[in-house]
Amino acid sequence: MLYKFRKNIERILASQSLSGSEAGILVCVSGGPDSMALLDLMRQCPVKIAAAHVNFHLRPEECDNDQKLVEDYCNLHRIELHVKHFNTMEYARDNGVSVEMAARELRYSWFEEIRRSLGLAFIAVAHNANDNAETLLLNLTRGTGLRGICGMKGNGGSCSRIIRPLLGIERKSIIDYLNNHGVNYAVDSTNASNDYKRNKLRNSVFPLLKEMNSSIIATMNSNAANFNAAMEVLDGLRPHILEKICINSPEEYIRRAYCTDVSVPTECHTRSRRIASFTYLALKDIFAGAMDIKELRGEKGWKFWLHEWISGFGANPAQTAELAAMIESEQPKSAPGRMVFPEHIAIIERGFIKIFKAAASPLASRVSIEDKGTHYRATFQGSLPLEFRKGTSPYIIRTPHPGDSFTAFGRNSGRKSLSDYLTNLKIETVLKNIMPLICINDEIAAIAGIEISNKFRI
């Protein structure tokens, strides 16, 4: 087992072009069998190590015993040890997360802090082959994309400092190693409880699967490796596919959606050019990305590529499926579709999926108005000027209210619902509720940057 473990370490270091003498690894040790085996094996490798232990105070007596076990081992073998205490329940309550998530956030944040302070290359955690199989099945049962069935990574690649040297080793072999080498370890009493989904899989589901396949752990790990190989192929195609179907800048979106280059002239004589220019100015700070639905559906496996793109904005697999169903039903043709992510919103309309930052502020602050004596001259971000006559009361700038109406310039058909008017102009859905309206005498005199009311024409 030591030989296999050393090979894993050598392979991980080689993938990062490092040698044992220059790497340095922080070993995360809970006191359980997996982490004690990891620490014992790591101390026998020609690489600098330090250990880190977290006391979460979730099992008062057991947690203290776990800490003492780790301290005794590190003292015996002269291993540098760092210990941290957390009030996990308080953190979970204050941040509105589960106890499991709280413990994860706290420990990994602290591990990274210690790694940096010690100048070490990696953080080693003790996930093994059983954990990998459990993760694959757990992700399948709750719904996941292809990445979710690829299992854990033995090393985090170029973007992560987390390594898992025990990932190819089954738990039974780890226990045998500890017993054969006289290494003490603690057993978490909560592991016997099925209150947690992973424990239920471990204690109830996998024993049944082993009756069908005695090598189920190895089989699941082999499956994960196959899925990961397929994922690597798709990752190679990803930049080319997404570059072809994604729109990454507001300039490109305006060009594609409005069939015009971005232009903000001093005067915009055509309504379509004015709307395109206004849209660009209004969207450029909140635009996060867009996708042409026709081009998306022209790609084989388009639902996969949709998830690859949309998950980057916080969408989960269920939301991707819902979005794909909306696209297939052509709902966006009849009414805009809308979906909310943690920090973004998606709008599906007029043949595009558009992603915007959720924190869109009213546009009124971008409006400037000059008093020209007999009339006003309004600009939006210094452009798109509109001139309209004064009224008997001062002007105000506000956002739309329910029931607003508007009489467009040059039309004699009377008032029209503002909402319908903006829809007819194909104003972006994300902008409708924050449009800058200049009002005089309790009436809308102008929609800044777009058009003046016929009642206030000069």
C-alpha positions as CSV (number, residue, x, y, z in Angstrom):
1,M,0.0,0.0,0.0
2,L,2.9,2.4,0.8
3,Y,4.3,1.8,-2.7
4,K,1.0,2.5,-4.4
5,F,0.5,5.6,-2.2
6,R,4.0,6.9,-3.1
7,K,3.3,6.5,-6.8
8,N,0.1,8.5,-6.3
9,I,2.0,11.3,-4.7
10,E,4.7,11.2,-7.4
11,R,2.0,11.3,-10.1
12,I,0.3,14.3,-8.4
13,L,3.6,16.2,-8.0
14,A,4.6,15.4,-11.6
15,S,1.3,16.8,-12.9
16,Q,2.3,20.1,-11.4
17,S,5.9,19.9,-12.4
18,L,7.0,19.8,-8.8
19,S,9.4,17.6,-6.8
20,G,8.9,16.4,-3.2
21,S,11.7,18.7,-2.0
22,E,10.0,21.9,-3.3
23,A,6.3,20.9,-2.9
24,G,5.3,20.7,0.7
25,I,1.9,19.4,1.7
26,L,-0.6,20.3,4.4
27,V,-2.2,17.0,5.7
28,C,-5.8,17.4,7.0
29,V,-6.3,15.1,9.9
30,S,-9.7,14.5,11.7
31,G,-8.4,11.5,13.7
32,G,-10.6,9.1,11.8
33,P,-9.1,6.0,10.0
34,D,-8.8,7.6,6.6
35,S,-7.0,10.7,7.7
36,M,-4.7,8.8,10.2
37,A,-3.7,6.5,7.4
38,L,-3.1,9.5,5.2
39,L,-0.9,11.2,7.8
40,D,1.1,8.0,8.5
41,L,1.7,7.3,4.8
42,M,2.6,10.9,4.1
43,R,5.3,11.0,6.9
44,Q,7.0,8.1,5.1
45,C,7.2,10.0,1.8
46,P,10.2,12.3,0.9
47,V,8.1,15.4,1.0
48,K,7.8,18.2,3.6
49,I,4.5,18.0,5.5
50,A,2.5,19.8,8.2
51,A,-0.7,18.6,9.8
52,A,-4.0,20.5,10.4
53,H,-6.8,19.5,12.7
54,V,-10.2,21.2,13.2
55,N,-12.3,20.8,16.4
56,F,-15.8,21.6,15.4
57,H,-17.2,21.0,18.9
58,L,-20.2,19.1,17.5
59,R,-19.5,16.0,19.7
60,P,-18.0,17.6,22.8
61,E,-16.2,14.6,24.4
62,E,-15.5,12.8,21.1
63,C,-14.1,15.9,19.4
64,D,-11.7,16.5,22.3
65,N,-10.6,12.9,22.2
66,D,-10.0,13.1,18.4
67,Q,-7.9,16.2,18.9
68,K,-5.7,14.5,21.6
69,L,-5.3,11.5,19.4
70,V,-3.9,13.7,16.6
71,E,-1.7,15.7,18.9
72,D,-0.2,12.5,20.5
73,Y,0.6,11.1,17.0
74,C,2.2,14.3,15.8
75,N,4.2,14.7,19.0
76,L,5.4,11.1,18.7
77,H,6.6,11.6,15.1
78,R,7.6,15.3,15.4
79,I,5.1,16.6,12.9
80,E,4.2,20.3,12.9
81,L,0.5,20.5,13.9
82,H,-2.0,23.3,13.6
83,V,-5.3,23.1,15.5
84,K,-8.3,25.3,15.1
85,H,-11.6,25.5,17.1
86,F,-14.9,26.6,15.5
87,N,-18.4,27.2,16.9
88,T,-19.9,25.3,14.0
89,M,-23.5,25.5,15.1
90,E,-23.3,29.3,15.5
91,Y,-21.8,29.7,12.1
92,A,-24.5,27.5,10.5
93,R,-27.2,29.6,12.2
94,D,-25.7,33.0,11.3
95,N,-25.1,32.1,7.7
96,G,-28.3,30.1,7.0
97,V,-26.5,26.9,6.0
98,S,-26.6,23.3,7.1
99,V,-24.2,22.1,9.8
100,E,-22.5,19.9,7.1
101,M,-22.0,22.9,4.8
102,A,-20.8,25.1,7.7
103,A,-18.2,22.6,8.7
104,R,-17.0,22.3,5.1
105,E,-16.8,26.1,4.6
106,L,-15.0,26.6,7.8
107,R,-12.4,23.9,7.4
108,Y,-11.5,24.5,3.8
109,S,-11.2,28.2,4.3
110,W,-8.8,27.7,7.2
111,F,-6.8,25.0,5.5
112,E,-6.1,27.4,2.6
113,E,-5.1,30.1,5.1
114,I,-2.6,27.7,6.7
115,R,-1.3,26.4,3.4
116,R,-0.5,30.0,2.3
117,S,1.1,31.0,5.5
118,L,3.4,28.0,5.5
119,G,4.2,28.3,1.8
120,L,3.1,24.8,1.0
121,A,2.0,23.6,-2.4
122,F,-1.0,21.4,-1.6
123,I,-3.7,20.5,0.9
124,A,-4.1,16.7,1.2
125,V,-7.5,15.3,2.2
126,A,-8.3,11.7,3.0
127,H,-11.1,10.8,0.5
128,N,-10.8,7.2,-0.6
129,A,-12.4,4.9,-3.2
130,N,-15.5,4.3,-1.1
131,D,-16.0,8.1,-0.8
132,N,-15.7,8.4,-4.6
133,A,-18.3,5.7,-5.2
134,E,-20.6,7.2,-2.7
135,T,-20.3,10.7,-4.2
136,L,-21.1,9.4,-7.7
137,L,-24.2,7.6,-6.5
138,L,-25.3,10.5,-4.3
139,N,-25.1,12.9,-7.2
140,L,-27.1,10.5,-9.4
141,T,-29.9,10.2,-6.8
142,R,-30.3,14.0,-6.4
143,G,-29.8,14.9,-10.1
144,T,-26.6,16.1,-11.7
145,G,-24.9,16.9,-15.0
146,L,-22.2,14.9,-16.5
147,R,-19.5,16.5,-14.3
148,G,-21.4,15.2,-11.2
149,I,-20.8,11.6,-12.2
150,C,-17.1,12.0,-12.9
151,G,-16.4,11.5,-9.2
152,M,-13.7,13.3,-7.3
153,K,-10.4,14.5,-8.7
154,G,-7.2,12.9,-7.4
155,N,-5.6,16.3,-7.8
156,G,-7.3,19.6,-8.4
157,G,-5.5,20.5,-11.6
158,S,-4.3,24.0,-12.2
159,C,-7.1,25.7,-10.4
160,S,-7.1,23.9,-7.0
161,R,-4.6,23.0,-4.3
162,I,-6.7,20.0,-3.0
163,I,-5.2,16.6,-3.6
164,R,-6.6,13.1,-2.7
165,P,-3.8,10.6,-2.5
166,L,-6.0,7.8,-1.1
167,L,-8.7,8.1,-3.8
168,G,-7.7,4.8,-5.5
169,I,-7.6,2.9,-2.2
170,E,-10.7,1.2,-0.7
171,R,-11.6,1.7,2.9
172,K,-11.0,-2.0,3.8
173,S,-7.4,-1.8,2.7
174,I,-7.0,1.4,4.8
175,I,-8.3,-0.3,7.9
176,D,-6.1,-3.3,7.3
177,Y,-3.1,-1.0,6.9
178,L,-3.8,0.8,10.2
179,N,-4.3,-2.5,12.1
180,N,-1.2,-4.0,10.7
181,H,1.0,-1.0,11.5
182,G,-0.5,-0.3,14.9
183,V,-1.8,3.2,14.1
184,N,-4.6,4.3,16.4
185,Y,-7.6,6.0,15.0
186,A,-11.0,7.4,16.2
187,V,-14.4,6.3,15.1
188,D,-17.1,9.0,14.7
189,S,-20.2,7.7,16.4
190,T,-22.5,9.6,14.0
191,N,-21.2,7.5,11.1
192,A,-23.6,4.7,12.3
193,S,-26.6,7.1,12.0
194,N,-28.6,7.2,8.8
195,D,-29.7,10.8,9.4
196,Y,-27.3,11.9,6.7
197,K,-27.8,10.9,3.1
198,R,-24.2,9.7,2.6
199,N,-24.4,7.6,5.8
200,K,-27.6,6.0,4.5
201,L,-25.9,5.1,1.2
202,R,-22.8,3.7,3.1
203,N,-24.8,1.8,5.7
204,S,-27.8,0.6,3.8
205,V,-27.5,0.9,0.0
206,F,-23.9,-0.3,-0.7
207,P,-24.2,-3.5,1.3
208,L,-27.2,-4.4,-1.0
209,L,-25.2,-3.5,-4.1
210,K,-22.3,-5.6,-2.9
211,E,-24.6,-8.6,-2.9
212,M,-25.1,-8.0,-6.6
213,N,-21.4,-7.1,-7.3
214,S,-18.8,-7.9,-4.6
215,S,-16.5,-5.4,-6.4
216,I,-19.0,-2.6,-6.6
217,I,-16.6,0.0,-5.2
218,A,-14.0,-0.8,-7.8
219,T,-16.7,-0.9,-10.5
220,M,-18.1,2.5,-9.5
221,N,-14.6,4.0,-9.5
222,S,-13.9,2.6,-12.9
223,N,-17.2,4.1,-14.1
224,A,-16.2,7.4,-12.7
225,A,-12.9,7.2,-14.5
226,N,-14.7,6.4,-17.8
227,F,-17.1,9.3,-17.4
228,N,-14.1,11.6,-16.6
229,A,-12.3,10.5,-19.8
230,A,-15.4,11.4,-21.8
231,M,-15.6,14.7,-19.9
232,E,-12.0,15.5,-20.9
233,V,-13.0,15.0,-24.6
234,L,-15.9,17.4,-24.2
235,D,-13.7,19.9,-22.3
236,G,-11.5,19.9,-25.3
237,L,-14.4,20.8,-27.5
238,R,-15.9,23.3,-25.1
239,P,-14.0,26.5,-26.0
240,H,-14.7,26.0,-29.7
241,I,-18.4,25.2,-29.3
242,L,-19.1,28.0,-26.7
243,E,-17.2,30.5,-28.7
244,K,-19.4,29.8,-31.7
245,I,-22.8,30.0,-29.9
246,C,-22.1,32.4,-27.0
247,I,-22.2,36.2,-27.1
248,N,-19.8,37.6,-24.5
249,S,-20.1,41.4,-25.0
250,P,-22.9,43.9,-25.1
251,E,-21.5,45.2,-28.4
252,E,-21.8,41.8,-30.0
253,Y,-25.3,41.3,-28.6
254,I,-26.6,44.6,-30.0
255,R,-25.0,43.8,-33.4
256,R,-26.7,40.4,-33.4
257,A,-30.1,41.2,-31.9
258,Y,-30.6,44.7,-33.4
259,C,-28.7,44.2,-36.7
260,T,-26.6,47.3,-36.2
261,D,-23.2,48.2,-34.9
262,V,-23.1,50.0,-31.5
263,S,-23.4,53.7,-32.3
264,V,-24.2,56.6,-30.0
265,P,-24.4,59.6,-32.4
266,T,-25.3,63.1,-31.3
267,E,-28.6,62.8,-33.1
268,C,-30.4,59.5,-33.8
269,H,-33.1,60.1,-36.4
270,T,-34.4,56.6,-36.7
271,R,-36.2,55.0,-33.8
272,S,-34.5,51.6,-34.4
273,R,-31.0,53.2,-34.2
274,R,-32.0,55.2,-31.1
275,I,-33.4,52.1,-29.3
276,A,-30.3,50.1,-30.2
277,S,-28.0,52.8,-28.8
278,F,-30.2,53.3,-25.7
279,T,-30.2,49.5,-25.1
280,Y,-26.4,49.3,-25.3
281,L,-25.9,52.2,-22.9
282,A,-28.5,50.8,-20.5
283,L,-27.2,47.2,-20.6
284,K,-23.5,47.4,-20.8
285,D,-22.9,47.5,-17.0
286,I,-25.3,44.6,-16.3
287,F,-24.9,42.4,-19.4
288,A,-23.2,39.1,-18.5
289,G,-23.7,37.0,-21.6
290,A,-26.2,35.8,-24.2
291,M,-26.8,32.8,-26.5
292,D,-28.5,32.6,-29.9
293,I,-31.2,29.9,-29.4
294,K,-31.2,28.9,-33.1
295,E,-27.4,28.4,-33.1
296,L,-27.6,26.6,-29.8
297,R,-30.1,24.1,-31.1
298,G,-28.0,23.5,-34.2
299,E,-25.3,21.9,-32.1
300,K,-25.5,18.1,-31.4
301,G,-26.1,17.6,-27.7
302,W,-27.3,21.2,-27.3
303,K,-28.8,20.6,-23.8
304,F,-25.3,19.6,-22.6
305,W,-23.7,22.8,-24.0
306,L,-26.6,24.8,-22.6
307,H,-25.8,23.5,-19.1
308,E,-22.1,24.0,-19.5
309,W,-22.7,27.7,-20.3
310,I,-25.6,28.4,-17.9
311,S,-24.1,26.6,-14.9
312,G,-21.3,29.2,-14.9
313,F,-23.9,31.7,-13.8
314,G,-25.2,29.6,-10.9
315,A,-27.9,27.5,-12.6
316,N,-28.4,23.9,-11.3
317,P,-29.3,20.9,-13.4
318,A,-33.0,21.2,-12.6
319,Q,-33.0,24.8,-13.8
320,T,-31.1,23.8,-17.0
321,A,-33.8,21.2,-17.7
322,E,-36.6,23.7,-17.1
323,L,-34.9,26.2,-19.4
324,A,-34.4,23.5,-22.1
325,A,-38.1,22.7,-21.8
326,M,-39.0,26.3,-22.3
327,I,-36.8,26.5,-25.4
328,E,-38.3,23.3,-26.9
329,S,-41.9,24.5,-26.2
330,E,-41.0,27.8,-27.9
331,Q,-42.5,29.6,-24.9
332,P,-40.2,32.6,-25.5
333,K,-42.1,33.3,-28.8
334,S,-45.3,34.0,-26.8
335,A,-44.0,35.6,-23.7
336,P,-40.5,36.2,-22.2
337,G,-39.2,33.5,-20.0
338,R,-37.4,34.4,-16.8
339,M,-35.2,32.4,-14.4
340,V,-33.4,33.6,-11.3
341,F,-30.0,32.5,-10.2
342,P,-28.0,33.5,-7.0
343,E,-26.5,36.6,-8.6
344,H,-27.9,36.7,-12.1
345,I,-31.2,36.5,-13.9
346,A,-31.9,34.9,-17.3
347,I,-34.4,36.3,-19.8
348,I,-35.5,34.2,-22.8
349,E,-37.1,36.3,-25.5
350,R,-36.9,37.0,-29.2
351,G,-34.6,34.1,-30.0
352,F,-31.9,34.8,-27.3
353,I,-31.1,33.6,-23.8
354,K,-29.7,36.7,-22.0
355,I,-28.0,36.7,-18.7
356,F,-27.8,39.9,-16.6
357,K,-26.5,40.8,-13.2
358,A,-29.3,40.7,-10.7
359,A,-28.4,44.1,-9.2
360,A,-29.8,46.4,-11.9
361,S,-30.2,49.9,-10.7
362,P,-32.7,52.5,-12.0
363,L,-31.6,54.5,-15.0
364,A,-32.8,57.9,-13.8
365,S,-29.4,58.9,-12.5
366,R,-28.0,58.7,-16.0
367,V,-30.5,61.4,-17.3
368,S,-29.3,65.0,-17.6
369,I,-31.8,67.9,-18.3
370,E,-31.0,71.4,-19.6
371,D,-33.4,74.3,-19.2
372,K,-33.5,76.0,-22.6
373,G,-35.9,78.7,-21.6
374,T,-39.0,77.7,-23.5
375,H,-38.3,74.0,-23.4
376,Y,-36.1,71.2,-21.9
377,R,-33.3,69.2,-23.5
378,A,-32.8,65.8,-22.0
379,T,-29.9,63.4,-22.7
380,F,-29.2,59.9,-21.6
381,Q,-25.6,59.4,-20.6
382,G,-24.7,62.5,-22.6
383,S,-26.3,61.2,-25.7
384,L,-29.6,60.5,-27.4
385,P,-31.0,64.1,-26.9
386,L,-34.7,64.8,-26.8
387,E,-36.3,68.2,-26.6
388,F,-39.8,68.9,-25.3
389,R,-41.8,71.8,-24.0
390,K,-42.3,72.8,-20.4
391,G,-45.4,72.4,-18.3
392,T,-47.0,74.3,-15.5
393,S,-45.1,72.2,-12.9
394,P,-41.5,71.2,-12.5
395,Y,-40.3,67.9,-14.0
396,I,-39.5,64.8,-12.1
397,I,-37.7,61.6,-13.2
398,R,-39.0,58.3,-12.1
399,T,-39.4,54.6,-13.0
400,P,-42.7,53.2,-14.4
401,H,-45.8,52.8,-12.2
402,P,-48.7,50.3,-12.8
403,G,-51.3,51.9,-15.0
404,D,-48.9,54.4,-16.7
405,S,-49.9,55.5,-20.2
406,F,-48.1,57.3,-22.9
407,T,-49.0,59.2,-26.1
408,A,-46.2,58.7,-28.7
409,F,-44.8,61.5,-30.8
410,G,-46.5,62.1,-34.1
411,R,-49.4,59.8,-33.4
412,N,-53.1,60.8,-33.1
413,S,-54.4,57.5,-31.7
414,G,-54.5,58.8,-28.1
415,R,-53.1,57.2,-25.0
416,K,-51.6,53.8,-24.9
417,S,-50.5,51.6,-22.0
418,L,-46.9,52.4,-21.4
419,S,-46.2,48.7,-20.9
420,D,-47.7,47.8,-24.2
421,Y,-45.8,50.7,-25.9
422,L,-42.5,49.5,-24.5
423,T,-43.3,45.9,-25.6
424,N,-44.1,47.1,-29.2
425,L,-40.8,48.9,-29.3
426,K,-39.2,45.6,-28.2
427,I,-37.6,47.2,-25.2
428,E,-35.6,44.6,-23.2
429,T,-37.7,43.0,-20.5
430,V,-34.9,43.5,-18.0
431,L,-35.1,47.3,-18.6
432,K,-38.9,47.8,-18.6
433,N,-39.3,48.4,-14.9
434,I,-36.3,50.7,-14.6
435,M,-36.9,52.9,-17.6
436,P,-36.2,56.6,-16.9
437,L,-39.5,58.6,-17.3
438,I,-39.5,62.4,-17.3
439,C,-42.9,63.5,-16.0
440,I,-44.5,66.9,-16.0
441,N,-48.0,67.8,-14.7
442,D,-48.4,64.1,-13.6
443,E,-47.9,63.0,-17.2
444,I,-45.0,61.3,-19.0
445,A,-43.4,64.0,-21.1
446,A,-40.6,61.8,-22.4
447,I,-39.0,58.4,-22.1
448,A,-35.4,59.5,-21.7
449,G,-33.2,58.4,-24.6
450,I,-36.2,56.9,-26.5
451,E,-39.1,59.3,-27.4
452,I,-41.1,62.4,-26.3
453,S,-44.9,62.5,-25.8
454,N,-46.9,64.0,-28.5
455,K,-48.5,66.2,-25.9
456,F,-45.1,67.8,-25.1
457,R,-43.7,68.2,-28.6
458,I,-42.3,71.6,-29.5
